[in-house]
Amino acid sequence: MECGILGKVKEYIGKYRMIAPGDTVVAGVSGGADSVCLFFLLCELAGEIGFRLAVVHVNHGIRQGDADADEAYVEGLCRERGVPLTAVHEDVRAYAARERISEEEAGRKVRYRAFREALDWYADGGADGLGRRSSNGEFCSCGKGKIAVAHNANDRAETMLFHLFRGTGLAGMAGIRPVRGCVIRPILCLERGEIEEFLAERGISFCIDRTNMEDTYTRNRIRNHIFPYVEKEICQGAVGHMCGTADLLAETEGYVRRQAQAAYLRCVADSVQPEAGAADGRGTAGLPELDADRLLAEDPFIRRQVLLLALERVTEGRKDITSVHVGEMERLLGKEGSKQISLPYGLVVRREPRREGVRLVFCREDGKKDSRKEVCGGAEGFPVPLHVPTGGGLAVPGLGEVVFTLLERGNLPPESGLSAFFLGKSQFIPQKSCTKWFDYDRITKSLLFRTRETGDYLTIHQNGKLSRKKLKDYMIGEKIPRNQRDEIYVLADGSHVLWVPGYRISEYYKVTEDTRRILQVQIRGGL
């Protein structure tokens, strides 16, 4: 079994060219089963492949006592094997509060920052590191160092399912990739059962993070309930089948992206190329200009990918860009005359008839601020959970100060009036115009107070069932004057609106008897 696992991982590393002789590999080791397995496999492979191994352990300061024991365990492993260790201490809760992000996201950011800093240090000669930094300070570009993390096949399958539930494309369905930049995942080919069997046969102990057994996070619920049922009742070996599909989808996504990039260059307006070069396709303002006729001649699927590529060139990835926005751009192509639509990030896409043909021009909104930056003081939004100091909050124009509080079902303040609902003494949630409560665990994206955007919708009861209603249609139904609709701030989770202050909240986010954590949003000095 040992040789089988070692050989399987070595073959996987070779297949994706994860490590080359002379590399410095910094491995993230938490002390859990996955990372301990990764540690022992890399120790054995270091001599065979010819790379130097170092370890980074991050103490998040959350699980007091257990966290210190985990660190001591990892220190012992490294000392026994003579592997250099960098132990990093970070108050993740304080960091999450400071950055206004979830503890889960804060932990991820802290870990990868520690990994990269350690890699830079070893790459620059620290502790006789074999790597070297490039002139711009970016280690990854020199190809001599890697960050190894311990995601496994189950993690990949769980991520695929998580993305599928929320709605995704080819990239999301491919799940976790074996290699992304300088980050490698050598044991992504191993299922959790194989990892535990490997450690058991060798008599290797590991630390147990009890929070992984809790159903606090959506991923934990998928891990603890859905996959055990699937493997037992539906299809044994489902994780392996899903990972095989993920590999196929990753290859498909890579092929589609290459075809889309070629199509993008074909669609760049001729007048743009002398300005910025065919490789970029940007006009004098640094934003794309596409030939509408050429774009319409492309296959519809590739056409949509071209539009996404154009957006990638002017935004930080595709965050907050949905299929609704792409559909709006496609419909814009079929219109007559000069038309335009507004997109997130303060972008406008214009259909401009010109002497040389119709152009699809991407530009910034003139004289209009990005509503997110206006509300959030320059940040892209208020991510979840919202850690706001007591007595502090978010100043929202036209509303007042908005205060966010995360409540636990078992520890509700008496003044909220929620206890009666959960104790079965009342069938209704208290109705207060300036205070609303939401099921915190249903929030999946960055939570923002902002003005409306194309694609926004509410979930309402209609004909005895839940259904989506466009925010625009809702505002029309409420007879909100057209000139006031763009001035109203809404609380939104991506395109899904939780609350239109002064009007209603979305049925989807309402607190129910199954709710465990509640987000309280209170407006002071407004409404």
C-alpha positions as CSV (number, residue, x, y, z in Angstrom):
1,M,0.0,0.0,0.0
2,E,2.8,2.4,0.9
3,C,4.6,1.9,-2.4
4,G,1.3,2.3,-4.2
5,I,0.5,5.6,-2.6
6,L,4.0,6.9,-3.0
7,G,4.2,5.8,-6.6
8,K,0.7,7.3,-7.3
9,V,1.7,10.7,-5.9
10,K,5.1,10.6,-7.7
11,E,3.4,9.9,-11.0
12,Y,0.8,12.7,-10.3
13,I,3.6,15.2,-9.6
14,G,5.3,14.2,-12.8
15,K,2.1,14.3,-14.9
16,Y,1.5,18.0,-14.0
17,R,5.2,18.9,-13.8
18,M,4.7,20.1,-10.3
19,I,8.3,19.9,-9.0
20,A,11.7,20.0,-10.9
21,P,15.1,19.1,-9.6
22,G,16.6,22.0,-7.7
23,D,13.2,23.4,-6.7
24,T,12.6,24.7,-3.2
25,V,9.2,23.4,-2.0
26,V,7.4,25.1,0.9
27,A,4.7,22.8,2.3
28,G,1.8,24.1,4.5
29,V,1.5,21.6,7.4
30,S,-1.3,22.2,9.9
31,G,-0.9,18.9,11.7
32,G,-4.1,17.4,10.3
33,A,-4.2,14.0,8.4
34,D,-4.0,15.5,4.9
35,S,-1.0,17.8,5.6
36,V,0.9,15.2,7.6
37,C,0.5,12.7,4.8
38,L,1.8,15.4,2.4
39,F,4.7,16.0,4.7
40,F,5.8,12.4,4.8
41,L,5.4,11.8,1.1
42,L,7.4,14.9,0.2
43,C,10.1,13.9,2.7
44,E,10.5,10.6,0.8
45,L,10.3,12.2,-2.6
46,A,12.8,15.0,-1.9
47,G,15.8,12.8,-2.3
48,E,14.4,11.0,-5.4
49,I,13.4,14.1,-7.3
50,G,16.1,16.4,-5.9
51,F,14.3,19.3,-4.2
52,R,14.7,21.1,-0.9
53,L,11.7,20.9,1.5
54,A,10.7,23.5,4.1
55,V,7.5,23.7,6.2
56,V,5.3,26.6,7.2
57,H,2.8,26.2,10.1
58,V,0.2,28.9,10.8
59,N,-1.2,29.2,14.3
60,H,-4.5,31.0,13.7
61,G,-5.0,31.8,17.4
62,I,-8.6,30.5,17.3
63,R,-8.6,27.1,18.9
64,Q,-6.8,28.0,22.1
65,G,-4.9,25.0,23.6
66,D,-5.5,22.8,20.6
67,A,-3.7,25.3,18.3
68,D,-0.6,25.3,20.5
69,A,-0.7,21.5,20.6
70,D,-0.9,21.3,16.8
71,E,2.1,23.6,16.5
72,A,4.1,21.6,19.0
73,Y,3.3,18.4,17.0
74,V,4.4,19.9,13.7
75,E,7.6,21.2,15.3
76,G,8.3,17.6,16.5
77,L,7.8,16.2,13.0
78,C,10.2,18.7,11.4
79,R,12.8,18.3,14.1
80,E,12.8,14.5,13.7
81,R,13.2,14.8,9.9
82,G,15.6,17.8,9.9
83,V,13.2,19.9,7.9
84,P,13.3,23.7,8.3
85,L,10.1,25.1,9.9
86,T,8.6,28.6,9.9
87,A,5.9,28.9,12.5
88,V,3.6,32.0,12.0
89,H,1.3,33.3,14.7
90,E,-1.6,35.5,13.5
91,D,-4.8,36.6,15.3
92,V,-7.2,35.6,12.5
93,R,-10.3,36.9,14.3
94,A,-8.7,40.3,14.7
95,Y,-7.5,40.2,11.0
96,A,-11.0,39.3,9.8
97,A,-12.6,42.1,11.8
98,R,-10.0,44.6,10.5
99,E,-10.5,43.6,6.9
100,R,-14.2,43.0,7.3
101,I,-14.0,39.5,5.9
102,S,-15.1,36.0,7.2
103,E,-12.7,34.1,9.5
104,E,-12.5,31.4,6.8
105,E,-11.4,33.8,4.2
106,A,-9.1,35.6,6.6
107,G,-7.4,32.3,7.5
108,R,-6.9,31.5,3.9
109,K,-5.3,34.9,3.2
110,V,-3.1,34.6,6.2
111,R,-1.9,31.1,5.3
112,Y,-1.0,32.0,1.7
113,R,0.7,35.2,2.7
114,A,2.9,33.2,5.1
115,F,3.6,30.6,2.4
116,R,4.7,33.2,-0.1
117,E,6.8,35.1,2.4
118,A,8.6,31.9,3.4
119,L,9.1,30.9,-0.2
120,D,10.6,34.3,-1.0
121,W,12.9,33.9,2.0
122,Y,14.1,30.4,1.1
123,A,14.3,31.4,-2.6
124,D,16.5,34.3,-1.8
125,G,19.0,32.1,0.0
126,G,17.5,31.9,3.5
127,A,18.6,28.7,5.3
128,D,20.7,27.9,2.2
129,G,17.6,27.9,0.1
130,L,18.2,26.8,-3.5
131,G,15.9,29.2,-5.3
132,R,16.3,32.8,-6.2
133,R,14.0,35.8,-6.7
134,S,13.4,37.5,-9.9
135,S,14.2,41.2,-10.4
136,N,10.6,42.2,-9.8
137,G,10.4,40.3,-6.5
138,E,7.9,37.8,-7.8
139,F,9.2,34.3,-7.0
140,C,6.8,32.4,-9.1
141,S,8.1,33.8,-12.3
142,C,11.6,32.2,-11.9
143,G,10.1,28.7,-11.7
144,K,12.5,27.5,-8.9
145,G,10.1,27.3,-6.0
146,K,6.6,25.9,-5.2
147,I,4.0,26.1,-2.4
148,A,2.6,22.6,-1.7
149,V,-0.8,22.5,0.0
150,A,-2.7,19.4,1.1
151,H,-6.0,19.4,-0.8
152,N,-7.2,15.9,-1.6
153,A,-9.7,14.3,-4.0
154,N,-12.6,14.7,-1.6
155,D,-11.9,18.4,-1.3
156,R,-12.1,18.7,-5.1
157,A,-15.3,16.8,-5.3
158,E,-16.9,18.9,-2.5
159,T,-15.8,22.1,-4.3
160,M,-17.4,20.9,-7.6
161,L,-20.7,20.2,-5.8
162,F,-20.5,23.5,-3.9
163,H,-20.0,25.4,-7.2
164,L,-22.7,23.5,-9.0
165,F,-25.3,24.3,-6.3
166,R,-24.5,28.0,-6.6
167,G,-24.3,28.0,-10.4
168,T,-21.1,27.9,-12.3
169,G,-19.3,27.4,-15.6
170,L,-16.6,25.1,-16.9
171,A,-13.9,26.6,-14.7
172,G,-16.0,26.2,-11.5
173,M,-16.9,22.6,-12.4
174,A,-13.3,21.7,-12.8
175,G,-13.0,22.4,-9.0
176,I,-9.6,22.7,-7.4
177,R,-6.7,22.5,-9.9
178,P,-3.5,20.4,-9.5
179,V,-1.4,23.4,-10.3
180,R,-2.2,27.1,-10.1
181,G,0.8,29.4,-10.5
182,C,3.4,28.4,-8.0
183,V,0.8,26.5,-5.8
184,I,0.9,22.8,-6.2
185,R,-1.4,20.1,-4.8
186,P,0.5,16.8,-4.9
187,I,-2.1,14.7,-3.0
188,L,-5.1,15.9,-5.0
189,C,-5.1,12.4,-6.5
190,L,-5.7,10.7,-3.1
191,E,-9.0,10.2,-1.5
192,R,-9.4,10.8,2.2
193,G,-9.7,7.1,2.9
194,E,-6.4,6.4,1.1
195,I,-4.7,9.1,3.2
196,E,-6.0,7.7,6.5
197,E,-5.0,4.2,5.5
198,F,-1.5,5.4,4.6
199,L,-1.1,7.0,8.0
200,A,-2.6,4.0,9.8
201,E,-0.3,1.5,8.2
202,R,2.7,3.5,9.2
203,G,1.5,4.2,12.7
204,I,1.6,8.0,12.1
205,S,-0.5,10.1,14.4
206,F,-2.1,13.4,13.4
207,C,-4.0,16.2,15.0
208,I,-7.8,16.4,14.7
209,D,-9.6,19.8,14.1
210,R,-12.9,19.3,15.8
211,T,-14.4,22.2,13.9
212,N,-14.3,20.1,10.7
213,M,-17.1,17.9,12.3
214,E,-19.3,20.9,12.9
215,D,-21.9,22.0,10.3
216,T,-21.1,25.7,10.6
217,Y,-19.8,26.0,7.0
218,T,-21.6,24.8,3.9
219,R,-18.6,22.8,2.9
220,N,-18.7,20.9,6.2
221,R,-22.4,20.0,5.6
222,I,-21.5,18.7,2.1
223,R,-18.6,16.7,3.6
224,N,-20.4,15.3,6.6
225,H,-23.8,14.5,5.2
226,I,-24.1,14.6,1.4
227,F,-21.0,12.5,0.4
228,P,-21.4,9.8,3.0
229,Y,-24.9,9.3,1.8
230,V,-23.9,9.4,-1.9
231,E,-21.1,6.8,-1.4
232,K,-23.4,4.5,0.6
233,E,-26.7,4.8,-1.1
234,I,-26.1,6.0,-4.7
235,C,-22.7,5.3,-6.1
236,Q,-19.6,3.9,-4.4
237,G,-16.5,5.6,-5.8
238,A,-18.4,8.8,-6.6
239,V,-15.5,11.0,-5.5
240,G,-13.1,9.3,-7.9
241,H,-15.6,9.6,-10.8
242,M,-16.2,13.3,-10.1
243,C,-12.4,14.0,-10.0
244,G,-12.1,12.2,-13.4
245,T,-14.8,14.4,-14.7
246,A,-13.1,17.5,-13.2
247,D,-9.9,16.6,-15.1
248,L,-11.9,16.4,-18.4
249,L,-13.7,19.7,-17.7
250,A,-10.3,21.4,-16.9
251,E,-9.0,20.3,-20.2
252,T,-12.2,21.4,-21.9
253,E,-12.1,24.8,-20.2
254,G,-8.4,25.3,-21.3
255,Y,-9.3,24.4,-24.9
256,V,-12.4,26.7,-24.9
257,R,-10.3,29.6,-23.4
258,R,-7.7,29.2,-26.1
259,Q,-10.4,29.3,-28.8
260,A,-12.0,32.3,-27.2
261,Q,-8.7,34.2,-27.0
262,A,-8.2,33.6,-30.7
263,A,-11.7,34.7,-31.4
264,Y,-11.2,37.8,-29.2
265,L,-8.2,38.9,-31.4
266,R,-10.3,38.3,-34.5
267,C,-13.0,40.6,-33.1
268,V,-10.8,43.5,-32.1
269,A,-11.8,46.5,-34.1
270,D,-9.2,47.3,-36.8
271,S,-9.0,50.9,-35.7
272,V,-7.8,49.8,-32.3
273,Q,-4.9,47.6,-33.3
274,P,-2.5,50.5,-34.3
275,E,-3.1,52.1,-31.0
276,A,-2.6,49.2,-28.6
277,G,-1.6,46.1,-30.6
278,A,-3.6,43.1,-31.6
279,A,-2.5,41.2,-28.5
280,D,-4.5,43.5,-26.2
281,G,-7.3,44.9,-28.2
282,R,-7.7,48.1,-26.1
283,G,-8.5,51.6,-27.4
284,T,-6.8,54.8,-26.4
285,A,-8.5,54.8,-23.0
286,G,-7.1,51.3,-22.3
287,L,-10.5,49.6,-22.7
288,P,-11.6,47.1,-25.3
289,E,-13.3,47.9,-28.6
290,L,-14.8,45.0,-30.5
291,D,-16.2,44.8,-34.0
292,A,-19.9,43.9,-33.6
293,D,-20.3,42.2,-37.0
294,R,-17.3,39.9,-36.4
295,L,-18.6,39.2,-32.9
296,L,-22.0,38.2,-34.2
297,A,-20.3,35.9,-36.7
298,E,-18.8,33.8,-34.0
299,D,-20.4,30.7,-32.4
300,P,-22.8,31.9,-29.6
301,F,-20.9,30.0,-26.9
302,I,-17.5,31.5,-28.1
303,R,-19.1,34.9,-28.4
304,R,-20.0,34.9,-24.8
305,Q,-16.5,33.8,-23.8
306,V,-15.1,36.7,-25.9
307,L,-17.3,39.1,-23.9
308,L,-16.1,37.7,-20.7
309,L,-12.5,38.0,-21.8
310,A,-13.1,41.6,-22.6
311,L,-14.5,42.2,-19.1
312,E,-11.5,40.4,-17.6
313,R,-9.2,43.0,-19.2
314,V,-10.9,45.8,-17.4
315,T,-11.9,44.2,-14.1
316,E,-10.3,42.1,-11.4
317,G,-11.3,38.8,-12.7
318,R,-15.0,38.0,-13.1
319,K,-16.3,38.7,-9.6
320,D,-19.9,40.0,-9.7
321,I,-20.1,39.5,-13.4
322,T,-22.9,37.0,-14.1
323,S,-24.5,35.3,-17.1
324,V,-27.2,38.0,-16.8
325,H,-24.6,40.7,-17.7
326,V,-23.3,38.7,-20.6
327,G,-26.8,38.2,-21.9
328,E,-27.4,42.0,-21.7
329,M,-24.3,42.6,-23.8
330,E,-25.4,40.0,-26.4
331,R,-28.8,41.7,-26.7
332,L,-27.1,45.0,-27.1
333,L,-25.4,43.7,-30.3
334,G,-28.8,43.1,-31.8
335,K,-30.3,46.5,-31.2
336,E,-30.4,49.4,-33.6
337,G,-28.7,52.8,-33.2
338,S,-26.6,53.9,-30.2
339,K,-27.4,52.0,-27.0
340,Q,-25.6,51.3,-23.8
341,I,-25.8,49.2,-20.7
342,S,-24.3,49.6,-17.2
343,L,-22.2,46.9,-15.5
344,P,-20.5,46.4,-12.1
345,Y,-17.3,48.3,-11.4
346,G,-18.7,51.5,-12.9
347,L,-18.4,50.1,-16.5
348,V,-20.6,50.9,-19.5
349,V,-20.8,48.9,-22.7
350,R,-21.9,51.0,-25.7
351,R,-23.1,50.1,-29.1
352,E,-21.7,52.7,-31.4
353,P,-22.5,52.9,-35.1
354,R,-19.5,54.3,-37.0
355,R,-18.6,54.9,-40.6
356,E,-16.3,51.8,-40.5
357,G,-19.0,49.6,-38.8
358,V,-20.7,49.1,-35.5
359,R,-18.4,48.9,-32.4
360,L,-18.9,47.5,-29.0
361,V,-17.0,49.9,-26.8
362,F,-16.2,49.3,-23.1
363,C,-15.8,52.5,-21.1
364,R,-16.1,54.1,-17.6
365,E,-19.3,55.9,-16.6
366,D,-18.7,59.6,-16.9
367,G,-19.1,61.6,-13.7
368,K,-20.7,58.7,-11.8
369,K,-19.0,57.1,-8.8
370,D,-19.0,53.4,-8.3
371,S,-21.7,53.0,-5.7
372,R,-19.7,50.3,-3.8
373,K,-16.7,52.6,-3.3
374,E,-18.9,55.5,-2.2
375,V,-20.6,53.3,0.5
376,C,-17.6,51.2,1.5
377,G,-14.9,53.9,1.6
378,G,-12.9,52.5,-1.3
379,A,-13.3,48.8,-0.6
380,E,-15.1,46.6,-3.1
381,G,-17.7,45.7,-0.5
382,F,-18.5,44.4,3.0
383,P,-17.7,40.7,2.8
384,V,-19.4,38.2,5.1
385,P,-19.3,38.0,8.1
386,L,-19.5,41.6,9.0
387,H,-17.4,42.4,12.0
388,V,-18.1,45.9,13.0
389,P,-16.9,47.4,16.3
390,T,-19.5,47.9,19.0
391,G,-21.2,51.2,18.4
392,G,-19.7,51.5,14.9
393,G,-21.2,50.9,11.6
394,L,-21.4,51.8,7.9
395,A,-22.6,55.2,6.8
396,V,-25.1,54.7,3.9
397,P,-26.2,57.8,2.0
398,G,-29.9,58.5,2.6
399,L,-30.3,55.8,5.2
400,G,-28.0,56.7,8.1
401,E,-25.6,54.5,10.1
402,V,-26.0,50.7,9.5
403,V,-24.9,48.4,12.3
404,F,-24.3,44.7,11.7
405,T,-24.3,42.1,14.5
406,L,-23.8,38.3,14.1
407,L,-26.1,36.5,16.6
408,E,-26.0,32.9,17.7
409,R,-29.4,31.2,18.0
410,G,-28.6,30.0,21.6
411,N,-27.5,33.4,22.8
412,L,-30.0,36.0,21.5
413,P,-30.3,39.4,23.2
414,P,-33.7,39.8,24.9
415,E,-34.5,43.1,23.1
416,S,-34.4,41.3,19.7
417,G,-37.7,39.5,20.4
418,L,-36.4,36.5,18.5
419,S,-36.3,34.1,21.4
420,A,-40.1,33.7,21.5
421,F,-40.0,32.5,17.8
422,F,-37.3,29.8,18.4
423,L,-39.0,28.7,21.7
424,G,-42.2,28.1,19.7
425,K,-44.1,30.8,21.6
426,S,-44.6,32.8,18.5
427,Q,-45.1,31.9,14.8
428,F,-43.7,35.1,13.6
429,I,-40.4,37.0,13.5
430,P,-40.7,40.5,15.0
431,Q,-41.4,43.2,12.4
432,K,-39.3,46.3,12.8
433,S,-38.8,48.8,10.0
434,C,-35.3,49.7,11.0
435,T,-34.0,46.3,12.1
436,K,-34.0,43.1,10.0
437,W,-32.8,39.6,10.7
438,F,-31.4,37.3,8.0
439,D,-30.3,33.6,7.9
440,Y,-26.5,34.2,8.0
441,D,-25.6,30.8,6.6
442,R,-27.5,31.4,3.4
443,I,-25.2,34.3,2.4
444,T,-22.7,33.0,-0.1
445,K,-20.9,36.0,-1.6
446,S,-19.7,39.5,-0.7
447,L,-22.5,41.4,1.1
448,L,-22.9,45.0,0.0
449,F,-25.0,48.0,0.5
450,R,-25.1,49.5,-3.0
451,T,-27.4,51.0,-5.7
452,R,-29.2,48.6,-8.0
453,E,-27.5,46.8,-10.9
454,T,-28.6,44.9,-13.9
455,G,-29.6,41.4,-13.0
456,D,-30.7,42.2,-9.4
457,Y,-33.6,40.2,-8.1
458,L,-35.6,39.3,-4.9
459,T,-37.1,36.0,-3.9
460,I,-40.8,36.3,-3.2
461,H,-43.9,34.1,-2.6
462,Q,-45.9,33.8,-5.8
463,N,-48.6,31.2,-6.6
464,G,-47.8,29.3,-3.4
465,K,-44.1,28.9,-4.1
466,L,-40.8,30.8,-4.0
467,S,-39.9,32.5,-7.2
468,R,-37.5,35.2,-8.4
469,K,-38.7,38.7,-9.2
470,K,-36.5,41.3,-10.9
471,L,-35.7,44.2,-8.7
472,K,-36.7,46.5,-11.6
473,D,-40.1,44.9,-11.8
474,Y,-40.5,45.0,-8.0
475,M,-39.7,48.8,-8.0
476,I,-42.2,49.4,-10.8
477,G,-44.9,47.4,-8.9
478,E,-44.2,49.5,-5.8
479,K,-44.7,52.6,-8.0
480,I,-41.2,54.0,-7.1
481,P,-40.5,56.9,-9.5
482,R,-38.0,56.1,-12.2
483,N,-35.8,59.0,-11.2
484,Q,-35.5,57.6,-7.6
485,R,-34.8,54.0,-8.4
486,D,-31.1,54.5,-9.0
487,E,-30.8,56.4,-5.7
488,I,-32.1,53.7,-3.4
489,Y,-29.5,51.6,-1.7
490,V,-30.2,47.9,-1.3
491,L,-28.4,45.2,0.7
492,A,-27.3,42.5,-1.8
493,D,-25.5,39.1,-1.8
494,G,-24.1,39.2,-5.4
495,S,-27.2,39.8,-7.6
496,H,-29.6,38.5,-4.9
497,V,-31.1,41.4,-2.9
498,L,-31.6,40.6,0.8
499,W,-33.4,43.9,1.7
500,V,-34.8,47.0,0.0
501,P,-34.9,49.3,3.1
502,G,-38.3,50.8,3.7
503,Y,-39.9,48.1,1.5
504,R,-39.2,44.4,2.0
505,I,-36.7,41.6,2.5
506,S,-36.1,38.5,0.3
507,E,-38.0,35.4,1.4
508,Y,-34.9,33.3,0.7
509,Y,-32.9,34.9,3.5
510,K,-35.7,34.9,6.1
511,V,-35.0,33.4,9.5
512,T,-36.7,30.0,10.0
513,E,-36.9,27.4,12.8
514,D,-33.8,25.8,11.2
515,T,-31.7,28.9,11.3
516,R,-28.6,28.6,13.5
517,R,-26.9,32.0,13.0
518,I,-28.6,35.3,12.4
519,L,-27.3,38.5,10.9
520,Q,-28.9,41.5,12.4
521,V,-28.9,44.7,10.3
522,Q,-30.0,47.8,12.1
523,I,-30.4,51.3,10.6
524,R,-29.9,54.2,13.0
525,G,-30.8,57.7,12.2
526,G,-32.6,56.9,9.0
527,L,-35.9,55.7,7.6
